[in-house]
């Protein structure tokens, strides 16, 4: 496996990284690996609505009835 060195890392950023790693129960190196994996993960090929629903699914959500289309969509009318 490869190794990298990050120079000129802000002391404040390093402290935040250390705290995040401690909260998650692993080393700073593992925290950085996880952050990089998440940042570089492929973007899901879902629509915006599906991604929003997936993100908030744990909250329970509300199921709404989809109204039936009785008429064809029409162009908007604007006053001049």
C-alpha distances in whole Angstrom, upper triangle without the diagonal:
4,7,10,14,17,20,23,23,26,27,28,25,23,26,26,22,23,26,24,21,24,26,23,23,19,17,17,13,14,17,15,12,15,17,15,15,19,19,17,19,21,25,27,30,32,35,36,38,36,33,36,37,34,33,36,37,36,39,42,43,46,47,50,52,52,55,56,57,61,61,59,57,59,59,59,62,63,66,66
4,7,10,13,17,20,20,23,24,26,23,21,24,24,21,22,25,23,21,24,26,24,23,20,17,17,13,14,16,14,12,15,16,14,14,18,18,16,18,21,24,27,30,33,35,36,38,36,33,36,38,34,33,37,38,37,40,42,43,47,48,50,52,52,55,57,57,61,61,59,57,59,58,58,61,61,64,65
4,7,10,13,17,16,20,21,23,20,18,21,22,18,19,22,21,19,22,24,22,22,18,15,14,10,12,15,12,11,15,15,13,15,18,18,17,19,22,25,28,31,34,36,36,39,37,34,36,38,35,33,37,38,37,40,42,43,47,48,50,53,53,56,58,58,62,62,60,58,59,58,58,62,61,64,65
4,7,10,13,13,17,18,20,17,16,19,20,16,18,21,20,18,21,24,22,22,19,16,14,11,13,14,11,11,15,14,12,15,18,17,16,19,22,25,28,31,33,35,35,38,37,33,35,37,34,33,36,37,37,39,42,43,46,48,50,52,52,55,57,57,61,61,59,56,58,57,57,60,59,62,63
4,6,10,10,14,15,18,15,13,17,18,15,16,20,19,18,21,23,22,22,19,16,13,11,14,15,12,13,16,16,14,17,19,18,18,21,24,27,30,33,35,37,37,40,38,35,36,39,36,34,37,39,38,40,43,44,47,49,51,54,54,57,59,59,63,63,61,58,59,58,58,61,60,63,63
4,7,7,10,12,14,12,11,15,15,13,15,18,18,17,20,22,22,22,19,16,13,11,15,14,11,13,16,14,13,17,18,17,18,21,24,26,29,32,34,36,35,38,37,33,35,37,35,32,35,37,37,38,42,42,46,48,49,52,52,55,57,57,61,61,59,56,57,56,55,58,57,60,60
4,6,9,11,14,12,11,15,16,15,16,20,20,19,22,24,24,25,22,19,15,15,18,17,14,17,19,18,17,20,22,20,21,24,27,29,32,35,37,39,37,40,40,36,37,40,38,35,38,40,39,41,44,45,48,50,52,55,54,57,59,60,63,63,61,58,59,58,57,59,58,61,61
4,6,9,11,11,10,14,15,14,16,19,20,20,22,24,25,25,23,20,16,16,20,18,16,19,21,19,18,22,23,21,22,26,29,30,33,36,38,39,37,40,40,36,37,40,38,35,38,40,39,41,44,45,48,50,52,55,54,57,59,60,63,63,61,58,59,57,56,58,57,59,59
4,6,9,7,7,10,11,11,13,15,16,16,19,21,21,22,20,17,13,14,17,15,13,16,18,16,16,19,20,18,20,23,27,28,31,34,36,37,35,38,37,34,34,37,35,32,34,37,36,37,41,41,45,47,49,52,51,54,57,57,61,60,59,56,57,55,54,57,56,58,58
4,5,5,6,9,10,11,12,14,15,16,18,20,21,22,21,18,15,16,19,16,15,18,19,17,18,21,21,20,22,25,28,29,32,35,36,37,35,38,38,34,34,37,35,32,34,37,36,36,40,40,44,46,48,51,51,54,56,57,61,60,59,55,56,55,54,56,55,57,57
4,5,5,6,9,10,10,12,14,15,17,18,20,21,20,17,14,16,18,16,15,19,20,18,19,23,23,22,24,27,30,31,34,37,38,39,37,39,39,35,35,38,36,33,35,37,36,37,40,41,45,47,49,52,53,55,58,59,62,62,61,58,59,57,56,58,57,59,60
4,5,5,6,9,10,11,12,14,15,17,19,20,19,17,14,17,19,16,15,19,19,17,19,22,22,21,24,26,29,30,32,36,36,37,35,37,37,33,33,35,34,30,32,35,33,33,37,38,41,44,46,49,50,52,55,56,60,59,58,55,56,55,53,56,54,56,57
4,5,5,6,9,10,10,12,14,15,17,18,17,15,12,14,16,13,12,16,16,13,15,19,18,17,20,22,26,26,29,32,33,34,32,34,34,30,30,33,31,27,29,32,31,31,35,36,39,42,44,47,47,50,53,53,57,57,55,53,54,52,51,54,53,55,55
4,5,5,6,9,10,10,12,14,15,16,15,12,9,11,14,11,11,14,15,14,15,18,19,18,21,23,26,28,30,34,35,36,34,36,36,32,32,34,32,29,31,33,32,33,37,38,41,44,46,49,49,52,55,56,59,59,58,55,57,55,54,57,56,58,59
4,5,5,6,9,10,11,12,14,15,14,13,10,13,15,12,13,16,17,15,18,21,20,20,23,25,29,29,32,35,36,37,35,37,36,32,32,34,32,29,31,33,31,32,36,37,40,43,45,49,49,52,55,56,60,60,59,56,57,56,55,58,57,59,60
4,5,5,6,9,10,10,12,14,14,13,10,13,14,11,12,15,15,13,16,18,18,17,21,22,26,26,29,32,32,33,31,33,33,29,28,31,29,25,27,29,28,28,32,33,37,39,42,45,45,48,51,52,56,56,55,52,54,53,51,54,53,55,56
4,5,5,6,9,10,11,12,11,10,7,9,10,7,8,12,12,10,13,15,15,15,18,20,24,24,27,30,31,32,31,32,32,28,28,30,28,25,27,29,27,28,32,33,37,39,42,45,45,48,51,52,56,56,55,52,54,53,52,55,54,56,57
4,6,5,6,9,10,10,9,8,6,9,11,8,10,13,13,13,15,18,18,18,21,23,26,28,30,33,34,36,34,35,34,31,31,33,30,27,29,31,29,30,33,35,39,41,44,47,48,51,54,55,59,59,58,55,57,56,55,58,57,60,61
4,5,5,6,9,10,10,10,9,12,13,10,12,15,14,14,17,19,18,19,22,24,27,28,30,33,33,35,33,34,33,30,29,31,29,25,27,29,26,27,31,33,36,39,42,45,46,49,52,53,57,58,57,54,56,55,54,57,56,58,60
4,5,5,6,9,9,9,8,11,11,7,10,13,11,11,14,16,15,16,19,20,24,24,26,30,30,31,29,31,30,26,26,27,25,22,24,25,23,24,28,30,33,36,38,42,43,46,49,50,54,54,53,51,53,52,51,54,53,56,57
4,5,5,6,5,6,5,8,8,5,9,11,10,11,14,15,15,16,19,20,24,25,26,30,31,33,31,32,31,27,28,29,26,24,25,27,25,26,30,32,35,38,40,44,44,48,50,52,56,56,55,53,55,54,54,56,56,59,60
4,5,5,6,7,8,11,11,9,12,14,14,14,17,19,18,20,23,23,27,28,29,33,33,35,34,35,33,30,30,31,28,25,27,28,25,27,30,32,36,39,42,45,46,49,52,54,57,58,57,55,57,57,56,59,58,61,62
4,6,8,10,11,14,12,10,14,15,14,14,18,18,17,19,22,23,26,27,28,31,31,33,31,32,30,27,27,28,25,22,23,25,22,23,27,29,33,35,38,42,43,46,49,51,54,55,54,52,54,54,53,56,56,58,60
4,6,9,10,12,10,8,12,13,11,12,15,16,15,17,20,20,23,24,25,29,29,31,29,30,28,25,25,26,23,21,22,23,21,23,26,28,32,34,37,40,41,45,47,49,53,54,53,51,53,53,52,55,55,58,60
4,7,10,12,10,9,13,14,12,14,17,17,18,20,22,22,26,27,28,32,32,34,33,34,32,29,29,30,27,24,26,26,24,26,29,31,35,37,40,44,45,48,51,53,56,57,56,54,57,57,56,59,59,62,63
4,7,8,6,7,10,11,10,13,15,15,16,19,20,21,24,26,27,31,32,34,33,34,32,29,30,31,27,25,27,28,26,28,31,33,37,39,42,45,46,49,52,54,57,58,57,55,57,57,56,60,60,62,64
4,5,5,6,9,10,11,12,14,15,17,18,20,21,25,27,28,32,33,35,34,36,34,31,32,33,30,27,30,31,29,31,34,36,40,42,45,48,48,52,54,56,59,60,59,57,59,58,58,61,61,63,65
4,5,5,6,9,10,10,12,14,15,16,18,20,24,25,27,31,32,34,33,35,33,30,31,32,29,27,29,31,29,31,34,36,39,42,44,47,48,51,54,55,59,59,58,55,57,56,56,59,58,61,62
4,5,5,6,9,10,11,12,14,15,17,18,22,24,26,30,32,34,33,35,33,30,31,33,30,27,30,31,30,32,35,37,40,42,45,48,48,52,54,55,59,59,57,55,57,56,56,59,59,62,63
4,5,5,6,9,10,10,12,14,15,16,20,22,24,28,29,31,31,33,31,27,29,30,27,25,27,28,27,29,32,34,37,39,42,45,45,49,51,52,56,57,55,53,55,55,54,57,57,60,62
4,5,5,6,9,10,11,12,14,15,19,21,23,26,27,30,29,30,29,25,26,28,25,22,25,26,25,27,30,31,35,37,40,43,43,47,49,50,54,54,53,51,53,52,52,55,55,57,59
4,5,5,6,9,10,10,12,14,18,20,22,26,27,29,28,30,29,25,27,29,26,23,26,28,27,29,32,33,37,38,41,44,44,47,49,50,54,54,53,50,52,51,51,54,54,56,57
4,6,5,6,9,10,11,12,16,18,20,24,26,28,28,30,28,24,26,28,25,23,26,27,26,29,32,33,36,38,40,43,43,46,48,49,53,53,52,50,52,51,51,54,54,57,58
4,5,5,6,9,10,10,14,16,18,22,23,25,25,27,25,21,23,24,21,19,22,23,22,25,28,29,33,34,37,40,40,43,45,46,50,50,49,47,49,49,48,52,52,55,56
4,6,5,6,9,10,14,15,17,21,22,24,23,25,24,20,22,24,21,19,22,23,23,25,28,29,32,34,36,39,39,42,44,45,49,49,48,45,47,46,46,49,49,52,53
4,5,5,6,8,12,14,17,20,22,24,24,26,25,21,23,25,22,20,24,25,25,27,30,31,34,36,38,40,40,43,45,46,49,50,48,45,47,46,46,49,49,52,53
4,6,5,6,10,12,14,18,20,22,22,24,22,19,21,23,20,19,22,23,23,26,28,29,32,34,36,38,38,41,43,44,48,48,46,44,46,45,45,49,49,52,53
4,6,5,9,10,12,16,17,19,19,21,19,16,18,20,17,15,19,20,20,22,25,26,29,30,32,35,35,38,40,41,45,45,43,41,43,43,42,46,46,49,50
4,6,9,10,13,16,18,19,19,21,20,17,19,21,19,17,20,22,22,24,27,27,30,32,34,36,35,39,41,41,45,45,43,40,42,41,41,44,44,47,48
4,6,9,12,15,17,19,19,22,21,18,20,22,20,19,22,24,24,27,29,29,32,33,35,37,36,39,41,41,45,45,43,41,42,42,42,45,45,48,49
4,6,9,12,14,17,17,20,18,15,18,20,17,16,20,21,22,24,27,27,30,30,32,34,34,37,38,39,43,43,41,39,41,40,41,44,44,48,49
4,6,9,12,14,15,18,16,14,17,19,16,16,20,21,22,25,27,26,29,29,31,33,32,35,36,36,40,40,38,36,38,38,38,42,42,46,47
4,6,9,11,12,15,13,11,14,16,14,14,18,19,21,23,24,24,26,26,28,30,28,31,33,33,37,37,34,32,35,34,35,38,39,42,43
4,6,9,10,12,10,8,12,13,11,12,16,17,19,21,22,21,24,24,25,27,25,29,30,30,34,34,32,30,33,33,33,37,38,41,43
4,7,9,12,10,9,13,14,13,15,18,18,21,23,23,22,24,23,24,26,24,27,28,28,31,31,29,28,30,30,31,35,36,40,41
4,7,8,6,6,10,11,10,12,15,15,18,20,20,19,20,20,21,22,20,23,24,25,28,29,27,25,28,28,29,33,34,37,39
4,6,5,6,9,10,11,12,15,15,19,20,20,18,19,18,19,20,18,21,22,22,26,26,24,22,24,25,25,29,30,34,36
4,5,5,6,9,10,11,12,14,17,18,19,16,17,17,18,19,18,20,22,22,26,26,24,22,24,24,24,28,29,32,34
4,5,5,6,9,10,11,12,15,16,16,13,14,14,14,16,14,17,19,20,24,24,23,21,23,24,24,27,29,32,34
4,5,5,6,9,10,10,14,15,15,13,14,14,15,16,16,19,21,22,25,26,25,23,26,27,27,31,32,36,38
4,5,5,6,9,10,13,14,15,14,16,16,17,19,19,22,24,25,29,29,28,26,29,29,29,32,33,37,39
4,5,5,6,8,11,12,13,11,13,14,15,18,17,21,23,24,28,29,28,26,28,28,28,31,32,35,37
4,5,5,6,9,10,10,8,10,11,13,15,15,19,21,23,27,28,27,26,28,29,29,32,33,37,39
4,6,5,8,10,11,10,13,13,16,18,19,22,24,26,30,31,30,29,32,32,32,36,37,40,42
4,6,7,9,11,11,14,15,17,20,21,24,27,28,32,33,32,30,33,33,33,36,37,40,42
4,5,6,7,7,10,13,15,18,19,23,26,27,31,32,32,30,33,33,32,36,36,39,42
4,5,6,6,10,11,14,17,18,22,25,27,30,32,32,31,33,34,34,37,38,41,44
4,5,8,11,14,17,20,22,25,28,30,34,36,36,34,37,38,37,40,41,44,47
4,6,9,12,15,19,21,24,27,30,33,35,35,33,36,37,36,39,40,42,45
4,7,9,13,16,18,22,25,27,31,33,33,32,35,36,35,38,39,42,45
4,7,10,13,15,18,22,24,27,29,30,28,31,32,32,35,36,39,41
4,6,10,12,15,19,21,24,26,27,26,29,30,30,33,34,37,40
4,7,9,13,15,18,21,24,25,24,27,29,29,32,33,36,39
4,6,9,12,15,18,20,21,21,24,26,25,28,30,33,36
4,6,9,12,15,18,19,19,22,24,24,27,30,33,36
4,6,9,12,14,15,15,19,21,21,25,27,30,33
4,6,9,11,13,13,16,19,19,22,25,28,31
4,6,9,11,12,15,19,20,22,26,28,32
4,6,7,8,12,15,17,19,23,26,29
4,7,9,12,16,17,19,23,26,29
4,6,9,12,14,16,20,23,26
4,6,10,13,15,19,22,25
4,7,9,12,16,19,22
4,6,9,13,16,18
4,6,10,13,15
4,7,10,13
4,7,10
4,6
4
